[in-house]
Amino acid sequence: MYVCICNAVTETAIRTLVARGCDSLEEVQALTGCSGTCGSCREHAEAVIQSALSERAATTATIPISTGRRPMPVATITRKAG
């Protein structure tokens, strides 16, 4: 489904960008132009971004790594959707 008709930006494109690390409308806009022309899609785009951020958080788990000798950095493991 198109979110931004002016720049032909789809919901799938926005979700893909969030999955790859974009965290805000400004970042998505810089890469796609979404909501940069008329702005009527801004609220919908922000809702899609928030939904995708929630999904990303739900599929990412942080666990401590230990070698048994001393504390090590925390690793982030991401589960692939689908």
Secondary structure, 3 states (H helix, E strand, C coil): CEEECCCCEEHHHHHHHHHCCCCCHHHHHHHHCCCCCCCCCHHHHHHHHHHHHHHHHHCEEEEEEECCCCEEEEEEEECCCC
